[in-house]
Amino acid sequence: MFALRAVPVLLLCLVAASCAGPREVRPPGAIRKVVVVSGSRVERLPTGTYRQDMLDESSPRLVLARQAEAVLSERGFEVVATRASEAPLPQTNEVMSFIQQNQAEAAVVIILDWLDVSGAAVMGRADVVLRMGLVGPDGQVKWTDTFRSQPVISVYAAQSDWQSYLRRAAVDAVRAVP
């Protein structure tokens, strides 16, 4: 009788464990503790809703910082702080001081260089160019790359949520951070 009661609980535990995505583990000696610094040459995202305007969700810097933090955490990094730089391109001394303030090993810098959403409403696709970098506490660039992405979003989402393109492109770019 007890075994019959335990079966649903056991099944629930197995389903919950299988739904939880595997979290990557950083290899020994790899950078683990990072800060995220975002910048953008694009001042504002096109907004379509009152909520986006009121909550300032049209700031590409904030969207990039939040998305980069989430993806890095999934990949096993410990993100200790994030900063949306006021400058289009974060300055080296700003990044270095942010690393030192938070006692991190490095900074992941993500910059939106270009965003074209002219084909979003019709084709459900946008063009996004992101620059990524990994900067050490001494200001030395350890890794850098430029990512050109054409994320495809459903037409409904394309007409109501311009951030979806930027979030999708950021996910792809941040996954390449070594």
N, C-alpha and C positions, 0 to 999 in steps of 0.2 A: 504494500500500500504506500509506504514511504517513497519507494522508487518511482511510482507513478507521479507523485507530487514533485519530485526533483527533476523529472524530465523537462518540463516547460522552463524551469529556472536555468537548467543547464543549456538548453537550446537558446534562450535569451542571452546568456553569457557568451556563447559561441558566436552568435550573430553580432553582438555588440563588438566583440574583439575583432571580427573580420571586417566590420565597417570602419573601424578606426584605421586610418591610413598609416602605413609604416613610416616611421620617422627615421630619416637617415642619420647615421652616426659618422661624425667627422673622423678621419684617420688620425692615428697618432702623429703628433708634430705639426698638424695642419692648424691654420688659424681658426679659432673658435669664437672668441669674444670680439664682437664688432659693433661699430656704430654705423648708422645710415645717414648720409647727407644727400639731399636732393636739390636739384636746381632745374631751371627751365628757361629756354629762350622764348617760349610761348607763355604769355602773361596769364591768360584765362582760357579755360575750355568753353566751347559754346554750351550754354545752359538751355535747358528746355523746361525746367520745372521750378516752381516756387521754392520747394525744399532745397534744391541745389543752390539757389541764390541766397537763401536765408542762412544755410549752414556752411556757406563758403566752400561747397564741394566742387566749385568750378576751378579751384586752384590746382594746377597740374603738379605743383611741388608736393602738396599734401597727399594727393592720390598716389604719386610715385613713392613717397616715403612709407605710407601705410602698406602698400602692396609689397614693396621690397622687404619690409620688416616681416610680413607674414610668410613670404616665400623662403627667406633666409632661416626663419625659425623652423619651418618644415624640413629644411635641409640640414638641421642639426647645429646651426650657428646659434650662439647666445647673443641676441641683439640687446645691448644695454641702453641705448638711447637713439632717438632719431631727431633730425633737424631738417627743416625746410629752409634752405638758404634764401636770403632776400635777393642776392645777386643771381643773375642768370647762370653764371658759372661760379661755383664755390671757389674761393681763394684758398691756396695751399695753407696759409697760416691759420685760416678759419678751421679747416679740416684737422690740422695738427693739434690745435688747442682743444677741439672737441674730443679728439681721441684721448688726449692726456687728461682732460677733465673727468672723463668717464672710465679711465684706466682700461681702455680697450687695446687690443692687439693691432687693429687696423680699422679703416673706414671703407665702407662700400659707398661709392659715389655714383649716383644715377642722375643723368641730365637728359631732359627732353630737348632735342635739337629742332625737331620739325614735326608738325602734325597737320595732316590734310584730311578733313572730313567731308570734302565736297561730294564724294561718291557714297557717303554713308546711307543717306535716306533711300537711294535708288538701288544700290548694289549690296548694301550691308557690309561695306568694306572701307577701311581707312588706311592711310599711309602714315606710319610712325617711325621716326628715327630717334633712337636712344643711344647715348654714350654711357658706357659703364667703366668703372675703374676701381681698383683696390689699392688703397694708399696706406703706407706704413706710418708709424708714429713719428718717424724722422722726415716725413714728407716725400719719401721716395715712392714712385708709382711702381707697384709690384705686378700689376696686370691692367690692361685696358683693351677695350674693343668697342666697335660701333655696330649696332644692330638695326637693320632696316626690316620692318615688319609690316605686313598687311593683314592684320587680324580680321577675321570674318565673324560677324555677329548676326543674330537673327534680325530681320528687318524691323520687327516690333521693338526690340531692344535698341536698335540703331536709331530709331526715331525718338526714343524717350530717354536714353542713357548714353550720353557721349563718353562718359568715363570708362565704359566697358572696353572700348578700343585701347585706351591707355593702360588699363589694368591687365588686359590680355597680353599686350606687348611687353609690359614690365615683367610679367611672370616668365615669359620666354627668355628675356634678357638676363634676369637674375639667376635663373637656373644654370647659366653658363659661368657664374662666378666660381673660380677654383677654390 
